[in-house]
Amino acid sequence: MSLTKATIKNLETNETLTCLFNPSEYTIAKQNQWETKNVVGRNSPNLEFTGGGARSMTMDLMFDVFEQSGGDVRTHIDKLWQMTNIESRTRSTRSRRGRPPFVLFQWGGDWHFRAALTSLSVKYTLFRQDGTPVRAVATVTFQEAEDEPRRTNPTSGSLPGYRRYVVEPHDTLPNIAFKEYGDATKWRTIAEANGIDDPLALSPGQALGIPPLF
């Protein structure tokens, strides 16, 4: 039985990087913000919660193309670097500033991590005689992120009666309609509310607004 490969998908270009070797381990961390306030006459300060922090995930990924004739490991590594570059298509209409793309790390069908690639360090460890690198270890850190709602979509949950739904792997509009309404035939209601022309054009991690039924 073949192992399921971990993948990293660039959610702006829809290009997917398949990890040649699954990570041997990964670390997920989360920090919340607390503010200390000193109190006269007490040995310890009061703690006041000021906000929750995003989860981060760190791992090492190995890429090796030594056995591939003429292979260059940078063909894989360059896809990672692209995920740290500012994308013109992400430019905000208000600030006119772009940002690097959001990505989706997925390993198996039931779990995924939507994030921004906030740190990337690559160590090349094996080379051909002409200096072409064929093996590399990439240390990556992802920070959990939610994309900005689509301008034409009511995905923020701020419209009266709307609920927010985040698309999961293998979701379709009919099964989302069944989950939310108990009626798969109501998928057009969700499509129209979110400006979706192609009912198959859903991406894991995409935020949808679920309108009320009248």
Secondary structure, 3 states (H helix, E strand, C coil): CCCCCCEEEECCCCCEEECCCCCCCEEEEECCEEEEECCCCCCCCEEEEEECCCEEEEEEEEEECCCCCCCCCHHHHHHHHHCCCCEHHHCCCCCCCCECCEEEEECCCCCEEEEEEEEEEEEEEEECCCCCEEEEEEEEEEEECCCCCCCCCCCCCCCCCCEEEECCCCCCHHHHHHHHHCCHHHHHHHHHHCCCCCCCCCCCCCEEEECCCC
